[in-house]
Amino acid sequence: MPICLLRTSLPRTGIPKAFEKHLSHKIAELLGKPIEKMSVIVHSDLAFCRAGSYDPAAFLEIRAIDVITASTTPKYTQVMVDYLSHNLSLPKERVYLQYVPLDKTHVGSGAP
Protein backbone atom coordinates (compact mmCIF):
# COMPACT_ATOMS: atom_id res chain seq x y z
CA MET A 1 0.00 0.00 0.00
CA PRO A 2 2.46 2.68 -1.10
CA ILE A 3 1.38 6.20 -0.25
CA CYS A 4 3.23 8.87 -2.21
CA LEU A 5 3.09 12.59 -1.58
CA LEU A 6 4.57 14.98 -4.10
CA ARG A 7 4.98 18.53 -2.89
CA THR A 8 6.06 21.17 -5.38
CA SER A 9 6.30 24.90 -5.86
CA LEU A 10 5.14 24.46 -9.44
CA PRO A 11 1.70 25.83 -10.24
CA ARG A 12 -0.97 23.25 -11.04
CA THR A 13 -0.84 24.43 -14.65
CA GLY A 14 2.85 23.38 -14.74
CA ILE A 15 1.98 19.76 -13.98
CA PRO A 16 1.05 17.55 -16.94
CA LYS A 17 -2.52 16.33 -17.27
CA ALA A 18 -3.07 12.93 -15.58
CA PHE A 19 0.37 13.21 -13.98
CA GLU A 20 -0.83 11.52 -10.77
CA LYS A 21 -1.96 8.47 -12.72
CA HIS A 22 1.31 8.21 -14.63
CA LEU A 23 3.33 8.72 -11.44
CA SER A 24 1.28 5.98 -9.74
CA HIS A 25 2.17 3.52 -12.50
CA LYS A 26 5.85 4.51 -12.45
CA ILE A 27 6.17 4.03 -8.69
CA ALA A 28 4.16 0.79 -8.70
CA GLU A 29 6.48 -0.62 -11.36
CA LEU A 30 9.59 0.58 -9.53
CA LEU A 31 8.52 -0.87 -6.17
CA GLY A 32 7.00 -4.04 -7.62
CA LYS A 33 3.61 -3.21 -6.09
CA PRO A 34 0.17 -3.61 -7.71
CA ILE A 35 -1.31 -0.40 -9.09
CA GLU A 36 -4.52 -1.18 -7.17
CA LYS A 37 -2.63 -0.51 -3.93
CA MET A 38 -1.11 2.83 -5.00
CA SER A 39 -2.08 6.24 -3.65
CA VAL A 40 -0.54 9.42 -5.03
CA ILE A 41 -1.31 12.91 -3.81
CA VAL A 42 0.12 16.01 -5.50
CA HIS A 43 0.32 19.32 -3.64
CA SER A 44 1.20 22.16 -6.01
CA ASP A 45 1.62 25.94 -5.65
CA LEU A 46 3.53 25.58 -2.38
CA ALA A 47 5.95 28.04 -0.85
CA PHE A 48 9.19 26.09 -1.14
CA CYS A 49 12.67 27.21 -0.18
CA ARG A 50 15.49 24.71 -0.57
CA ALA A 51 19.21 25.40 -0.28
CA GLY A 52 18.41 29.10 0.13
CA SER A 53 16.61 29.24 -3.22
CA TYR A 54 12.99 29.70 -4.27
CA ASP A 55 13.66 28.20 -7.71
CA PRO A 56 11.01 25.62 -8.66
CA ALA A 57 11.49 22.35 -6.82
CA ALA A 58 9.77 19.08 -5.96
CA PHE A 59 9.84 16.82 -2.91
CA LEU A 60 8.55 13.25 -3.22
CA GLU A 61 7.82 11.20 -0.13
CA ILE A 62 7.33 7.48 -0.66
CA ARG A 63 5.83 5.46 2.20
CA ALA A 64 5.74 1.71 1.63
CA ILE A 65 5.82 -1.72 3.26
CA ASP A 66 8.76 -4.13 2.80
CA VAL A 67 10.55 -2.37 -0.08
CA ILE A 68 12.49 0.52 1.44
CA THR A 69 16.00 -0.52 2.42
CA ALA A 70 19.51 0.89 2.26
CA SER A 71 20.15 -1.24 -0.81
CA THR A 72 17.00 -0.23 -2.74
CA THR A 73 16.79 3.52 -2.18
CA PRO A 74 19.77 4.51 -4.38
CA LYS A 75 18.09 2.86 -7.40
CA TYR A 76 14.71 4.38 -6.51
CA THR A 77 16.31 7.80 -6.19
CA GLN A 78 18.03 7.66 -9.57
CA VAL A 79 14.88 6.50 -11.36
CA MET A 80 12.56 8.99 -9.65
CA VAL A 81 14.88 12.00 -9.98
CA ASP A 82 15.19 11.29 -13.71
CA TYR A 83 11.43 10.78 -14.06
CA LEU A 84 10.38 13.88 -12.10
CA SER A 85 13.04 16.09 -13.64
CA HIS A 86 11.93 15.09 -17.14
CA ASN A 87 8.16 15.21 -16.58
CA LEU A 88 8.09 18.38 -14.48
CA SER A 89 10.88 20.21 -16.36
CA LEU A 90 12.92 20.65 -13.20
CA PRO A 91 16.70 20.52 -12.85
CA LYS A 92 17.74 17.27 -11.20
CA GLU A 93 19.30 19.19 -8.33
CA ARG A 94 15.85 20.62 -7.49
CA VAL A 95 14.24 17.18 -6.99
CA TYR A 96 14.36 15.66 -3.50
CA LEU A 97 13.07 12.37 -2.09
CA GLN A 98 12.31 10.90 1.30
CA TYR A 99 11.56 7.26 2.00
CA VAL A 100 9.44 6.14 4.93
CA PRO A 101 9.43 2.39 5.58
CA LEU A 102 6.12 1.22 6.97
CA ASP A 103 5.09 -1.86 8.88
CA LYS A 104 1.82 -3.43 7.73
CA THR A 105 0.34 -2.49 11.11
CA HIS A 106 0.90 1.21 10.29
CA VAL A 107 -1.73 1.44 7.53
CA GLY A 108 -5.37 0.57 7.03
CA SER A 109 -7.93 0.68 4.23
CA GLY A 110 -11.54 -0.11 3.51
CA ALA A 111 -10.42 -2.14 0.48
CA PRO A 112 -9.88 -5.90 0.78
WOBEL-V739762 format. One line per field, one symbol per residue. ss: DSSP state (a for helix, b for strand, c for the rest). phi: phi as a letter, one per 40 degrees, with the letter a starting at -180 (. if undefined). burial: 1 if it has 9 or more other ideal C-beta (glycine too) atoms within 8 Angstrom, else 0. A space follows every 50 residues. Layout:
ss->???
phi->???
burial->???
This chain:
ss->ccbbbbbbcccaaaccccaaaaaaaaaaaaacccaaacbbbbbccccccb ccbccccbbbbbbbbcccccccaaaaaaaaaaaaaaaacccaaabbbbbb bbcaaacccccc
phi->.cbbbbbacccdccbddgddcccdcccdcccgbcdcccbbbbbbgccabb fgbcddaabbbbbacgbbbccccccdcdccccccdccbfbcdcbbbbbbb cbccccbaaccc
burial->11111111110001100011011111110110100001011111000101 00000111111111101100011001101111111011010001111011 110000100000
